[in-house]
Amino acid sequence: MTDTLAVPDADLEVDASGLKCPLPILRAKKALAQLHSGQVLKVITTDVHALRDFQAFAKQTGNALEAQVQTEAGATHYLRRR
């Protein structure tokens, strides 16, 4: 979705590698609650459905999906807390 040049600096990182839906989303939701408005959460996932899951999560919650970077192992997602 986005190249690595547009990746924002993360204020908090969650490694959800090896977890299947809905666990990466639940971990992200819990971590976002720890952040202040405008801060960025980085979530590392290996679930093949995570790209779509995080796009839907961002739309439902109003948190901005700043970037999604696909890697060999999965994807990294950057969410800015609303």
C-alpha positions in Angstrom: 0.0 0.0 0.0 2.7 2.5 1.0 6.5 2.6 0.4 8.9 2.8 3.3 9.7 6.4 2.7 6.2 7.5 4.0 6.5 5.4 7.2 5.9 7.5 10.3 8.0 7.2 13.5 6.2 4.9 16.0 5.5 5.9 19.6 4.7 2.3 20.5 5.3 -1.1 18.8 3.2 -4.3 19.1 4.6 -7.6 17.7 1.6 -9.7 16.7 3.6 -12.2 14.7 2.2 -15.6 14.7 -1.3 -14.5 15.8 -4.4 -15.0 13.7 -7.4 -12.7 13.5 -8.8 -11.2 15.7 -5.8 -11.2 18.0 -3.6 -8.7 16.1 -6.6 -6.3 16.1 -7.3 -6.8 19.8 -3.6 -6.2 20.6 -3.7 -3.0 18.5 -6.9 -1.8 20.2 -5.4 -2.3 23.6 -2.1 -0.5 22.6 -3.9 2.4 21.0 -5.7 3.0 24.4 -2.3 3.7 25.9 -1.4 6.4 23.4 -2.4 10.0 23.3 -4.2 11.5 20.3 -1.8 11.9 17.3 0.6 9.3 18.5 1.5 6.4 16.2 1.3 2.6 16.8 3.4 0.2 14.8 1.9 -3.4 14.5 3.9 -6.3 13.1 1.7 -9.1 11.7 2.1 -12.4 9.9 -1.6 -13.2 9.3 -2.4 -13.1 5.6 -5.7 -11.3 6.3 -4.1 -8.5 8.4 -3.9 -6.0 5.5 -7.7 -6.0 5.1 -8.4 -6.4 8.8 -6.4 -3.2 9.7 -8.0 -1.3 6.8 -11.4 -2.2 8.2 -10.4 -1.5 11.8 -9.1 2.0 10.9 -12.4 2.8 9.2 -14.5 1.5 12.1 -12.5 3.3 14.8 -11.6 6.5 13.1 -7.9 6.0 13.7 -5.8 6.9 10.7 -4.0 4.0 8.9 -0.9 6.0 8.0 0.9 3.1 6.2 1.0 -0.6 5.6 4.3 -2.2 4.5 4.3 -5.7 3.2 7.3 -7.8 4.2 8.4 -11.4 3.4 7.0 -12.5 6.7 3.8 -10.5 6.7 3.1 -6.8 7.1 3.7 -3.8 9.3 0.9 -1.4 10.0 1.1 2.2 11.3 -2.0 3.6 13.0 -2.3 7.2 14.2 -4.6 7.5 17.3 -7.5 9.8 16.7 
